[in-house]
């Protein structure tokens, strides 16, 4: 009986790592490049990338459903590891004046971000003030756009 429990828990660990890994891979390969692309591109290309970014963020919205966190009722690794993406998206939205996260289209994603900040106040404490983030990233945005222009 003990061996079964050990093997069973080992399989559950492997499965949970694969799920977490897949989720983090999706964030890294789909969400982050879309948001960053919206930040560095201009014109039609920027609009196209922003649309793709919104579609990927809607996938996150679908994964959340009515849950408070990705792990359902308790904050977990995936919540903490991915919360910065929403913070970054909000900064990008303000700088480039393109909406990526619409509260009406993605209410679960918006409330999830608030839930994460409430459940882990250290994240809010460690985040630089919004005005400082905006100031820094506006300069960064100008530099990136200028370097991409012919």
Buried (B, 14 or more C-beta within 10 A) or exposed (E): EEEEEEEEEEEEEEEEEEEBEEBBEBBEEBBBBBBBBBBBBEEEEBEEBBBBBBEBBBEBBEBBEEEBBBBEEEBEEBBBBBBBBBBBBBBBBBBBEBEBBBEEEBEBBBBBBEBBBEBBEEBEEEBEEEEEBBEEBEEEBEEBBEEEEE
